[in-house]
Amino acid sequence: MLLQLRLKNRNTQACSSNSAWKRKLKALAAKTESITGGQPAGVLSAGFEMKSGPSPSQPLEAPVALHVATNGTPGMTKLSWDPLKGAVSYLVETCADPISPDGWEQIDTPTTAACTVNGAEPGKKRWYRVAGVNALGQGPWSEPAARPVM
């Protein structure tokens, strides 16, 4: 029991010392950056490394798991898909026949991986597809998914 107590005390002291060291190092880094004006040569000569800038946007993949469902209201369709990392918005398109590339029309631009759209005719099949958008532009389209016929 006494040995466990001593080990616990040493661990607590080590954590406290480590935290104090990190605070002092952070203050020294801030002071160095202030004195050098953030110029790489000055920061590097003081023994610090430069932080890299934000990573550039990456091309988006096609959204997956597009789910299309009715919500009980004629003409209304609920869509959802797996969110894409890095997407700032999405483009949602619909058509009556996915084989014809000219039949697609944009119907929504949500900023989340879900939306509810209007315009489906009861008794007629309707197809939907989604693409992500980021700083590089539009990514590829998802596989089309059909709305259940009501």
Secondary structure, 3 states (H helix, E strand, C coil): CHHHHHHHHHHHHHHHHHHHHHHHHHHHHHHHHHHHCCCHHHHHHCCCCCCCCCCCCCCCCCCCCCEEEECCCCCEEEEECCCCCCCCEEEEEEECCCCCHHHCEEEECCCCCEEEEECCCCCCCEEEEEEEEECCEEEEECCCEEECCC
